[in-house]
Amino acid sequence: MKNGFNIVWSDEAKFNLSRIIDYFETTWSEKELRKFFQRLEKTLQLIAKNPQLFRLTNRRKNVRKCVFSRQTSIYYKFENDTLYLITLFDNRQDPKKLKISKHKKHIA
């Protein structure tokens, strides 16, 4: 990414995004879906330019949490020039279901 970190999505983050898309396609208009993606892209660009902007979590060392919306949080970490998107978490779920892997092998 220009003037920022390269973004790498984990398999879990990709899967959760596809679940969000599937849900939104059945309940939202195309215009609302487009706005969601524009906001997501803007947020990811913001994180890529300033990865320390959001607070560290208590659960894993070096993992940060961005509350993207009331329903969704973005968990990520960064090393060198790479930003690893760990997961997009549905905040309506039990927080105990949140699994943040400490191994890079889960990052695709």
C-alpha positions in Angstrom: 0.0 0.0 0.0 1.3 3.4 -0.9 2.7 5.3 2.1 1.5 2.6 4.5 1.7 -1.0 5.5 1.0 -3.9 3.1 -2.2 -5.6 4.2 -2.4 -9.4 4.5 -5.8 -11.0 5.3 -6.0 -14.2 7.3 -8.2 -17.0 6.2 -10.5 -16.3 9.1 -10.8 -12.6 8.2 -11.6 -13.5 4.6 -14.2 -16.0 5.8 -15.8 -13.6 8.2 -15.9 -10.9 5.5 -17.7 -13.3 3.1 -20.3 -14.1 5.9 -20.9 -10.4 6.3 -21.3 -9.9 2.6 -23.7 -12.9 2.4 -25.8 -11.4 5.2 -25.8 -7.9 3.8 -26.7 -9.0 0.3 -30.0 -10.4 1.7 -30.8 -7.5 3.9 -29.2 -4.4 2.5 -29.5 -2.5 -0.8 -26.7 -2.4 -3.3 -26.1 1.3 -2.3 -25.7 0.4 1.4 -23.4 -2.5 0.6 -21.2 -0.1 -1.6 -21.1 2.4 1.4 -20.0 -0.4 3.7 -17.1 -1.4 1.4 -16.1 2.3 1.0 -16.0 2.7 4.7 -14.1 -0.6 5.2 -11.5 0.5 2.6 -11.1 3.9 4.2 -10.7 2.3 7.6 -8.1 -0.2 6.4 -6.2 2.7 4.7 -6.3 4.6 7.9 -4.9 1.6 9.9 -2.3 0.9 7.2 -1.0 4.5 7.5 -1.1 4.6 11.3 -1.3 1.1 12.7 -0.9 2.3 16.3 -4.0 4.4 16.1 -6.2 1.8 17.9 -5.7 0.3 21.3 -3.9 -3.0 22.1 -6.1 -5.9 23.3 -5.7 -7.6 26.6 -6.0 -11.0 25.1 -2.9 -11.2 22.9 0.4 -9.3 22.8 0.7 -6.9 19.9 -2.9 -7.4 18.7 -5.0 -4.2 18.2 -8.7 -3.7 18.0 -10.6 -1.3 15.8 -14.3 -1.0 16.5 -15.5 -0.6 12.9 -19.2 -0.5 13.8 -21.5 -1.4 16.6 -21.6 -4.9 15.1 -18.1 -5.4 13.9 -14.5 -5.1 15.2 -11.3 -5.5 13.2 -8.5 -7.3 15.0 -5.0 -6.8 13.5 -1.3 -6.8 14.3 1.7 -5.3 12.4 5.3 -6.2 12.0 7.9 -4.5 9.8 5.9 -3.2 6.8 3.1 -5.7 7.0 -0.4 -5.3 8.6 -2.0 -8.6 9.4 -5.8 -8.6 9.5 -6.6 -11.4 12.0 -10.4 -11.3 12.0 -13.5 -9.3 11.6 -15.5 -10.1 14.8 -19.2 -9.8 15.2 -19.5 -7.9 18.5 -22.9 -9.4 19.2 -21.3 -12.8 19.8 -20.0 -14.0 23.1 -16.4 -12.6 23.4 -15.3 -16.0 24.5 -15.8 -17.1 20.9 -13.1 -14.8 19.8 -10.0 -16.7 18.9 -6.9 -14.7 18.1 -4.1 -17.0 17.0 -0.6 -16.2 18.0 0.9 -18.1 15.1 1.6 -16.5 11.7 0.7 -19.7 9.9 -2.9 -18.7 10.2 -2.3 -15.6 8.2 -2.7 -16.1 4.5 
